[in-house]
Amino acid sequence: MQFFKGAYARRGINLERHFHPEPLLVTDLDLLSFDITAHLSLYKTIGEAKSGTGKSAPKPLDRAIWIAGLKRLVDADAALVITALRPSTRVRDTVRSLGVTAMSVDDLTQWENTHLNEDLDDVGSQGPGALFADARTRKSVKGEPKLERIYWFLRSEVWFLEAFQAAKRLIGALCELRDFWTPGIEDDQAAALRWMYAETLSILTLQLVALVGRYQGSNSGEWPGYARDRLAEGAIPANNQRALAAAFDTYLAHILGELRAPAIMSVETMGAFNPTPPEWANELIELIARLEGFPGLAELPRQTDLVITERLVRRRKEGTKAVAAVSVREPEEFARMRRQIAAFLRGSVGLPEAVDKALST
């Protein structure tokens, strides 16, 4: 429902791994979705669905109050709770003041019957086929540490990073996936790699649009330096890293002086701990500026999510009705944007031919 209402949506985002090693009774987010505003910022909604109808079944008001607290924990803007028990008008009005929308399973079914048809009930990253592909991937990568780490990054941690760090680590994940790709092999691991490539490219597109929004609201003269700093930093902000690097320079200069080391050694060690952006930082900054010139950019993440998942995971051409349901513009407009992204990735980390073709065609 969220996806075909216009939001970029995902199910079952793992919270246990994000808050590890702290114990958490809330295992995952049933729904995580993002509406992209006119200024290309992300409006985050979380959701929970409960289908129980027995005496101990969750009550609409209780679950709505519960998810209102969870909304604050994960810094969401809104929340949606769906229960088998129909919430009363009073409950709906009460929780709306908390930023929560309360619905029943019957409300959801009615919406699906009105707005979805057989062409949309199982496409792209939505529907039973998507759940199966996810489960197959999780099973296939178990026991392969690098792939398992990337899988859980995509199913958990990436959703709690700010846009620069998310984009940086997603590009790094693409670089690692490249090492596992073997052309012509079609087994469970190949299917898992296709799923992870599709998911990584889809989420990266969402983060790129968010970065274009940052670019639009920035000082154009200061943007390149600001972007390079954000890409250079890790857990420690770039300014703090530079201060730490300066302290290291002073300390090393003192040690080398005491050891009567050659002057050239002192010069060569200066700045060794300064934060440095990735080699592809300038190309990414240029890509963001190029994407800013395209109209309809807010629709790109959902359109790309549909297209790349249909082509890579479901191994079929995207249907015209499904494409029309996620975008009102001509598909070629989005293809041009994706070609810009593909060209950047081709030069920065390299893409397997099948993935490149799926992205750039």
NORJO-V160633 format. One line per field, one symbol per residue. phi: phi as a letter, one per 40 degrees, with the letter a starting at -180 (. if undefined). A space follows every 50 residues. Layout:
# NORJO-V160633
phi: ???
This chain:
# NORJO-V160633
phi: .cccchbcbbbgccbdcccdcccacccacdbbbbcccccgcbbcbbabbb bcbccccdcdccccccccccdccbfccaabbbbccccccccdccccccgb bbbbdcccccccccbbbccbcabfcbhdcccccccccdccccgbdccccc dccccacdcbbccccccccccccccccdcccbdgcbbccccccccccccc cccccccccccccccccbcdccddcccccccccbcbddccccccccccdc cccccccccfcddcccccccgcbccbccdcdccccccccccccccgcccc dcccdcccccccccfacccccccccbacccdccccccccccccccdccbg bddccdcccbc
